[in-house]
Amino acid sequence: MFALRDEDAAVDVVQEAMLKIVDRYSDRPASELPMLFAQILRNAIHDHFRRQKTRSTWISYLSSFARNDDDEQGEWDIAETLSEHLPGQATPQQTLEARQDLAAIEEELQRLPPRQREAFLMRYWEGMDIAETAAAMGCTEGSVKTHCSRATHALAAALRARGITL
């Protein structure tokens, strides 16, 4: 069994599981609820770790290139912000490679279908949770999960095809 070492995350996962059991299984006999809750809780913990892994992969790679909130240009160009965020000891070769990688990521993000791009950016860039993203997009949580999964797989495949590994 997995252990959540972050108390806030553990409380959130248990709360999510409790809400699911009340929402979906309130009509079941009380004798079935402990077993159902245990399964729902296991699934919620698994989902938490999967989301954390996916989010970490993208955020760790992209977070240093986040848009400055003071930027009033409207459209954000990831490649233009690169020079502000590269380590001070970056060699010209490293700078060039990072700019090329970021340009490729930006291109591939633009190639995603609009709903996938929107869900991906809200979840992994803005850090919104599934419910917030679903409300903002006007769709179900399941749709958000599907859009994010498809976007992540499409981006990973496109970047691998370009020789970029995260």
CNS distance restraints for C-alpha pairs under 8 A (distance, minus, plus):
assign (resid   1 and name CA) (resid  42 and name CA) 7.90 0.50 0.50
assign (resid   2 and name CA) (resid  45 and name CA) 7.19 0.50 0.50
assign (resid   2 and name CA) (resid  46 and name CA) 7.87 0.50 0.50
assign (resid   4 and name CA) (resid   9 and name CA) 6.98 0.50 0.50
assign (resid   4 and name CA) (resid  10 and name CA) 5.63 0.50 0.50
assign (resid   4 and name CA) (resid  45 and name CA) 7.86 0.50 0.50
assign (resid   5 and name CA) (resid  10 and name CA) 7.43 0.50 0.50
assign (resid   6 and name CA) (resid  10 and name CA) 6.17 0.50 0.50
assign (resid   7 and name CA) (resid  11 and name CA) 6.18 0.50 0.50
assign (resid   8 and name CA) (resid  12 and name CA) 6.21 0.50 0.50
assign (resid   9 and name CA) (resid  13 and name CA) 6.12 0.50 0.50
assign (resid  10 and name CA) (resid  14 and name CA) 6.17 0.50 0.50
assign (resid  11 and name CA) (resid  15 and name CA) 6.00 0.50 0.50
assign (resid  12 and name CA) (resid  16 and name CA) 6.05 0.50 0.50
assign (resid  13 and name CA) (resid  17 and name CA) 6.20 0.50 0.50
assign (resid  13 and name CA) (resid  41 and name CA) 7.34 0.50 0.50
assign (resid  13 and name CA) (resid  44 and name CA) 6.03 0.50 0.50
assign (resid  13 and name CA) (resid  45 and name CA) 6.42 0.50 0.50
assign (resid  13 and name CA) (resid  48 and name CA) 7.35 0.50 0.50
assign (resid  14 and name CA) (resid  18 and name CA) 6.10 0.50 0.50
assign (resid  14 and name CA) (resid  41 and name CA) 6.58 0.50 0.50
assign (resid  14 and name CA) (resid  44 and name CA) 7.87 0.50 0.50
assign (resid  15 and name CA) (resid  19 and name CA) 6.15 0.50 0.50
assign (resid  16 and name CA) (resid  20 and name CA) 6.24 0.50 0.50
assign (resid  16 and name CA) (resid  44 and name CA) 7.31 0.50 0.50
assign (resid  17 and name CA) (resid  21 and name CA) 6.26 0.50 0.50
assign (resid  17 and name CA) (resid  37 and name CA) 6.99 0.50 0.50
assign (resid  17 and name CA) (resid  40 and name CA) 5.76 0.50 0.50
assign (resid  17 and name CA) (resid  41 and name CA) 5.31 0.50 0.50
assign (resid  17 and name CA) (resid  44 and name CA) 6.35 0.50 0.50
assign (resid  18 and name CA) (resid  22 and name CA) 6.25 0.50 0.50
assign (resid  18 and name CA) (resid  37 and name CA) 7.37 0.50 0.50
assign (resid  19 and name CA) (resid  23 and name CA) 5.91 0.50 0.50
assign (resid  20 and name CA) (resid  24 and name CA) 5.80 0.50 0.50
assign (resid  20 and name CA) (resid  25 and name CA) 7.73 0.50 0.50
assign (resid  20 and name CA) (resid  40 and name CA) 7.62 0.50 0.50
assign (resid  21 and name CA) (resid  25 and name CA) 5.16 0.50 0.50
assign (resid  21 and name CA) (resid  26 and name CA) 6.73 0.50 0.50
assign (resid  21 and name CA) (resid  33 and name CA) 7.81 0.50 0.50
assign (resid  21 and name CA) (resid  36 and name CA) 7.48 0.50 0.50
assign (resid  21 and name CA) (resid  37 and name CA) 6.40 0.50 0.50
assign (resid  21 and name CA) (resid  40 and name CA) 7.40 0.50 0.50
assign (resid  22 and name CA) (resid  26 and name CA) 5.00 0.50 0.50
assign (resid  25 and name CA) (resid  33 and name CA) 7.77 0.50 0.50
assign (resid  28 and name CA) (resid  32 and name CA) 6.71 0.50 0.50
assign (resid  28 and name CA) (resid  33 and name CA) 7.17 0.50 0.50
assign (resid  29 and name CA) (resid  33 and name CA) 7.03 0.50 0.50
assign (resid  30 and name CA) (resid  34 and name CA) 7.89 0.50 0.50
assign (resid  32 and name CA) (resid  36 and name CA) 6.29 0.50 0.50
assign (resid  33 and name CA) (resid  37 and name CA) 5.80 0.50 0.50
assign (resid  34 and name CA) (resid  38 and name CA) 6.15 0.50 0.50
assign (resid  35 and name CA) (resid  39 and name CA) 6.42 0.50 0.50
assign (resid  36 and name CA) (resid  40 and name CA) 6.12 0.50 0.50
assign (resid  37 and name CA) (resid  41 and name CA) 5.90 0.50 0.50
assign (resid  38 and name CA) (resid  42 and name CA) 6.16 0.50 0.50
assign (resid  39 and name CA) (resid  43 and name CA) 6.20 0.50 0.50
assign (resid  40 and name CA) (resid  44 and name CA) 6.06 0.50 0.50
assign (resid  41 and name CA) (resid  45 and name CA) 6.14 0.50 0.50
assign (resid  42 and name CA) (resid  46 and name CA) 6.17 0.50 0.50
assign (resid  43 and name CA) (resid  47 and name CA) 6.03 0.50 0.50
assign (resid  44 and name CA) (resid  48 and name CA) 6.08 0.50 0.50
assign (resid  45 and name CA) (resid  49 and name CA) 6.37 0.50 0.50
assign (resid  46 and name CA) (resid  50 and name CA) 6.18 0.50 0.50
assign (resid  47 and name CA) (resid  51 and name CA) 5.99 0.50 0.50
assign (resid  48 and name CA) (resid  52 and name CA) 6.02 0.50 0.50
assign (resid  49 and name CA) (resid  53 and name CA) 6.06 0.50 0.50
assign (resid  50 and name CA) (resid  54 and name CA) 6.21 0.50 0.50
assign (resid  51 and name CA) (resid  55 and name CA) 5.87 0.50 0.50
assign (resid  52 and name CA) (resid  56 and name CA) 5.83 0.50 0.50
assign (resid  53 and name CA) (resid  57 and name CA) 6.21 0.50 0.50
assign (resid  54 and name CA) (resid  58 and name CA) 6.56 0.50 0.50
assign (resid  55 and name CA) (resid  59 and name CA) 5.74 0.50 0.50
assign (resid  55 and name CA) (resid 124 and name CA) 5.66 0.50 0.50
assign (resid  56 and name CA) (resid  60 and name CA) 5.56 0.50 0.50
assign (resid  57 and name CA) (resid  61 and name CA) 6.46 0.50 0.50
assign (resid  57 and name CA) (resid 166 and name CA) 7.37 0.50 0.50
assign (resid  58 and name CA) (resid  62 and name CA) 5.92 0.50 0.50
assign (resid  58 and name CA) (resid  63 and name CA) 7.83 0.50 0.50
assign (resid  58 and name CA) (resid 124 and name CA) 6.67 0.50 0.50
assign (resid  59 and name CA) (resid  63 and name CA) 4.96 0.50 0.50
assign (resid  59 and name CA) (resid 124 and name CA) 6.34 0.50 0.50
assign (resid  59 and name CA) (resid 125 and name CA) 6.75 0.50 0.50
assign (resid  60 and name CA) (resid  64 and name CA) 7.57 0.50 0.50
assign (resid  61 and name CA) (resid 166 and name CA) 7.01 0.50 0.50
assign (resid  62 and name CA) (resid  66 and name CA) 6.94 0.50 0.50
assign (resid  62 and name CA) (resid 125 and name CA) 7.90 0.50 0.50
assign (resid  63 and name CA) (resid 125 and name CA) 7.43 0.50 0.50
assign (resid  64 and name CA) (resid  85 and name CA) 6.20 0.50 0.50
assign (resid  65 and name CA) (resid  78 and name CA) 6.54 0.50 0.50
assign (resid  65 and name CA) (resid  81 and name CA) 6.36 0.50 0.50
assign (resid  65 and name CA) (resid  82 and name CA) 6.18 0.50 0.50
assign (resid  65 and name CA) (resid  85 and name CA) 6.42 0.50 0.50
assign (resid  66 and name CA) (resid  78 and name CA) 7.80 0.50 0.50
assign (resid  66 and name CA) (resid 125 and name CA) 7.92 0.50 0.50
assign (resid  67 and name CA) (resid  71 and name CA) 7.27 0.50 0.50
assign (resid  67 and name CA) (resid  76 and name CA) 6.78 0.50 0.50
assign (resid  67 and name CA) (resid  78 and name CA) 7.73 0.50 0.50
assign (resid  67 and name CA) (resid  81 and name CA) 7.56 0.50 0.50
assign (resid  77 and name CA) (resid  81 and name CA) 6.85 0.50 0.50
assign (resid  77 and name CA) (resid 106 and name CA) 7.88 0.50 0.50
assign (resid  78 and name CA) (resid  82 and name CA) 6.59 0.50 0.50
assign (resid  78 and name CA) (resid 102 and name CA) 6.49 0.50 0.50
assign (resid  78 and name CA) (resid 103 and name CA) 7.13 0.50 0.50
assign (resid  78 and name CA) (resid 106 and name CA) 6.65 0.50 0.50
assign (resid  79 and name CA) (resid  99 and name CA) 5.77 0.50 0.50
assign (resid  79 and name CA) (resid 102 and name CA) 5.81 0.50 0.50
assign (resid  79 and name CA) (resid 103 and name CA) 5.74 0.50 0.50
assign (resid  79 and name CA) (resid 106 and name CA) 7.98 0.50 0.50
assign (resid  81 and name CA) (resid  85 and name CA) 6.96 0.50 0.50
assign (resid  82 and name CA) (resid  86 and name CA) 6.24 0.50 0.50
assign (resid  82 and name CA) (resid  98 and name CA) 7.79 0.50 0.50
assign (resid  82 and name CA) (resid  99 and name CA) 6.65 0.50 0.50
assign (resid  83 and name CA) (resid  95 and name CA) 7.77 0.50 0.50
assign (resid  86 and name CA) (resid  90 and name CA) 6.61 0.50 0.50
assign (resid  86 and name CA) (resid  95 and name CA) 7.31 0.50 0.50
assign (resid  90 and name CA) (resid  94 and name CA) 5.82 0.50 0.50
assign (resid  90 and name CA) (resid  95 and name CA) 6.20 0.50 0.50
assign (resid  91 and name CA) (resid  95 and name CA) 6.17 0.50 0.50
assign (resid  92 and name CA) (resid  96 and name CA) 6.10 0.50 0.50
assign (resid  93 and name CA) (resid  97 and name CA) 6.13 0.50 0.50
assign (resid  94 and name CA) (resid  98 and name CA) 5.99 0.50 0.50
assign (resid  95 and name CA) (resid  99 and name CA) 6.12 0.50 0.50
assign (resid  96 and name CA) (resid 100 and name CA) 6.15 0.50 0.50
assign (resid  97 and name CA) (resid 101 and name CA) 6.07 0.50 0.50
assign (resid  98 and name CA) (resid 102 and name CA) 6.06 0.50 0.50
assign (resid  99 and name CA) (resid 103 and name CA) 6.02 0.50 0.50
assign (resid 100 and name CA) (resid 104 and name CA) 6.18 0.50 0.50
assign (resid 101 and name CA) (resid 105 and name CA) 6.22 0.50 0.50
assign (resid 101 and name CA) (resid 164 and name CA) 6.87 0.50 0.50
assign (resid 102 and name CA) (resid 106 and name CA) 6.07 0.50 0.50
assign (resid 103 and name CA) (resid 107 and name CA) 6.14 0.50 0.50
assign (resid 104 and name CA) (resid 108 and name CA) 6.11 0.50 0.50
assign (resid 104 and name CA) (resid 159 and name CA) 7.37 0.50 0.50
assign (resid 105 and name CA) (resid 109 and name CA) 6.04 0.50 0.50
assign (resid 105 and name CA) (resid 155 and name CA) 7.80 0.50 0.50
assign (resid 105 and name CA) (resid 159 and name CA) 7.17 0.50 0.50
assign (resid 106 and name CA) (resid 110 and name CA) 6.27 0.50 0.50
assign (resid 107 and name CA) (resid 111 and name CA) 6.36 0.50 0.50
assign (resid 108 and name CA) (resid 112 and name CA) 6.57 0.50 0.50
assign (resid 108 and name CA) (resid 155 and name CA) 6.36 0.50 0.50
assign (resid 108 and name CA) (resid 158 and name CA) 6.90 0.50 0.50
assign (resid 108 and name CA) (resid 159 and name CA) 7.69 0.50 0.50
assign (resid 109 and name CA) (resid 117 and name CA) 6.36 0.50 0.50
assign (resid 109 and name CA) (resid 155 and name CA) 7.14 0.50 0.50
assign (resid 110 and name CA) (resid 117 and name CA) 7.42 0.50 0.50
assign (resid 112 and name CA) (resid 116 and name CA) 6.19 0.50 0.50
assign (resid 112 and name CA) (resid 117 and name CA) 5.57 0.50 0.50
assign (resid 112 and name CA) (resid 151 and name CA) 6.76 0.50 0.50
assign (resid 112 and name CA) (resid 154 and name CA) 7.72 0.50 0.50
assign (resid 113 and name CA) (resid 117 and name CA) 6.17 0.50 0.50
assign (resid 114 and name CA) (resid 118 and name CA) 6.00 0.50 0.50
assign (resid 115 and name CA) (resid 119 and name CA) 6.07 0.50 0.50
assign (resid 115 and name CA) (resid 147 and name CA) 6.77 0.50 0.50
assign (resid 116 and name CA) (resid 120 and name CA) 5.95 0.50 0.50
assign (resid 116 and name CA) (resid 147 and name CA) 4.63 0.50 0.50
assign (resid 116 and name CA) (resid 148 and name CA) 6.10 0.50 0.50
assign (resid 116 and name CA) (resid 150 and name CA) 7.05 0.50 0.50
assign (resid 116 and name CA) (resid 151 and name CA) 5.37 0.50 0.50
assign (resid 117 and name CA) (resid 121 and name CA) 6.04 0.50 0.50
assign (resid 117 and name CA) (resid 151 and name CA) 6.69 0.50 0.50
assign (resid 118 and name CA) (resid 122 and name CA) 6.13 0.50 0.50
assign (resid 118 and name CA) (resid 137 and name CA) 8.00 0.50 0.50
assign (resid 119 and name CA) (resid 123 and name CA) 6.04 0.50 0.50
assign (resid 119 and name CA) (resid 133 and name CA) 6.74 0.50 0.50
assign (resid 119 and name CA) (resid 137 and name CA) 7.68 0.50 0.50
assign (resid 119 and name CA) (resid 144 and name CA) 6.07 0.50 0.50
assign (resid 119 and name CA) (resid 147 and name CA) 6.15 0.50 0.50
assign (resid 119 and name CA) (resid 148 and name CA) 5.77 0.50 0.50
assign (resid 120 and name CA) (resid 124 and name CA) 5.79 0.50 0.50
assign (resid 120 and name CA) (resid 125 and name CA) 7.31 0.50 0.50
assign (resid 120 and name CA) (resid 147 and name CA) 7.26 0.50 0.50
assign (resid 120 and name CA) (resid 148 and name CA) 5.09 0.50 0.50
assign (resid 120 and name CA) (resid 151 and name CA) 6.40 0.50 0.50
assign (resid 120 and name CA) (resid 152 and name CA) 7.43 0.50 0.50
assign (resid 121 and name CA) (resid 125 and name CA) 4.77 0.50 0.50
assign (resid 121 and name CA) (resid 126 and name CA) 6.33 0.50 0.50
assign (resid 122 and name CA) (resid 126 and name CA) 4.85 0.50 0.50
assign (resid 122 and name CA) (resid 127 and name CA) 6.35 0.50 0.50
assign (resid 122 and name CA) (resid 128 and name CA) 5.72 0.50 0.50
assign (resid 122 and name CA) (resid 133 and name CA) 6.30 0.50 0.50
assign (resid 123 and name CA) (resid 127 and name CA) 4.98 0.50 0.50
assign (resid 123 and name CA) (resid 128 and name CA) 4.85 0.50 0.50
assign (resid 123 and name CA) (resid 129 and name CA) 6.18 0.50 0.50
assign (resid 123 and name CA) (resid 130 and name CA) 7.12 0.50 0.50
assign (resid 123 and name CA) (resid 133 and name CA) 6.75 0.50 0.50
assign (resid 123 and name CA) (resid 148 and name CA) 7.70 0.50 0.50
assign (resid 124 and name CA) (resid 128 and name CA) 7.39 0.50 0.50
assign (resid 128 and name CA) (resid 132 and name CA) 5.90 0.50 0.50
assign (resid 128 and name CA) (resid 133 and name CA) 6.02 0.50 0.50
assign (resid 129 and name CA) (resid 133 and name CA) 6.14 0.50 0.50
assign (resid 130 and name CA) (resid 134 and name CA) 6.02 0.50 0.50
assign (resid 130 and name CA) (resid 141 and name CA) 5.89 0.50 0.50
assign (resid 130 and name CA) (resid 144 and name CA) 6.60 0.50 0.50
assign (resid 130 and name CA) (resid 145 and name CA) 7.33 0.50 0.50
assign (resid 131 and name CA) (resid 135 and name CA) 6.16 0.50 0.50
assign (resid 131 and name CA) (resid 141 and name CA) 6.03 0.50 0.50
assign (resid 132 and name CA) (resid 136 and name CA) 6.13 0.50 0.50
assign (resid 133 and name CA) (resid 137 and name CA) 6.00 0.50 0.50
assign (resid 133 and name CA) (resid 141 and name CA) 7.80 0.50 0.50
assign (resid 133 and name CA) (resid 144 and name CA) 6.92 0.50 0.50
assign (resid 134 and name CA) (resid 138 and name CA) 5.74 0.50 0.50
assign (resid 134 and name CA) (resid 139 and name CA) 5.08 0.50 0.50
assign (resid 134 and name CA) (resid 140 and name CA) 5.48 0.50 0.50
assign (resid 134 and name CA) (resid 141 and name CA) 5.28 0.50 0.50
assign (resid 134 and name CA) (resid 143 and name CA) 7.68 0.50 0.50
assign (resid 134 and name CA) (resid 144 and name CA) 5.97 0.50 0.50
assign (resid 135 and name CA) (resid 139 and name CA) 6.60 0.50 0.50
assign (resid 135 and name CA) (resid 140 and name CA) 7.81 0.50 0.50
assign (resid 139 and name CA) (resid 143 and name CA) 6.35 0.50 0.50
assign (resid 139 and name CA) (resid 144 and name CA) 7.24 0.50 0.50
assign (resid 140 and name CA) (resid 144 and name CA) 6.56 0.50 0.50
assign (resid 141 and name CA) (resid 145 and name CA) 6.31 0.50 0.50
assign (resid 142 and name CA) (resid 146 and name CA) 6.19 0.50 0.50
assign (resid 143 and name CA) (resid 147 and name CA) 6.02 0.50 0.50
assign (resid 144 and name CA) (resid 148 and name CA) 6.04 0.50 0.50
assign (resid 145 and name CA) (resid 149 and name CA) 6.01 0.50 0.50
assign (resid 146 and name CA) (resid 150 and name CA) 6.09 0.50 0.50
assign (resid 147 and name CA) (resid 151 and name CA) 6.00 0.50 0.50
assign (resid 148 and name CA) (resid 152 and name CA) 5.97 0.50 0.50
assign (resid 149 and name CA) (resid 153 and name CA) 6.17 0.50 0.50
assign (resid 150 and name CA) (resid 154 and name CA) 5.96 0.50 0.50
assign (resid 151 and name CA) (resid 155 and name CA) 5.96 0.50 0.50
assign (resid 152 and name CA) (resid 156 and name CA) 6.02 0.50 0.50
assign (resid 153 and name CA) (resid 157 and name CA) 6.06 0.50 0.50
assign (resid 154 and name CA) (resid 158 and name CA) 6.03 0.50 0.50
assign (resid 155 and name CA) (resid 159 and name CA) 5.97 0.50 0.50
assign (resid 156 and name CA) (resid 160 and name CA) 6.02 0.50 0.50
assign (resid 157 and name CA) (resid 161 and name CA) 6.09 0.50 0.50
assign (resid 158 and name CA) (resid 162 and name CA) 6.44 0.50 0.50
assign (resid 159 and name CA) (resid 163 and name CA) 6.34 0.50 0.50
assign (resid 159 and name CA) (resid 164 and name CA) 5.08 0.50 0.50
assign (resid 159 and name CA) (resid 165 and name CA) 6.88 0.50 0.50
assign (resid 160 and name CA) (resid 164 and name CA) 5.17 0.50 0.50
assign (resid 160 and name CA) (resid 165 and name CA) 5.97 0.50 0.50
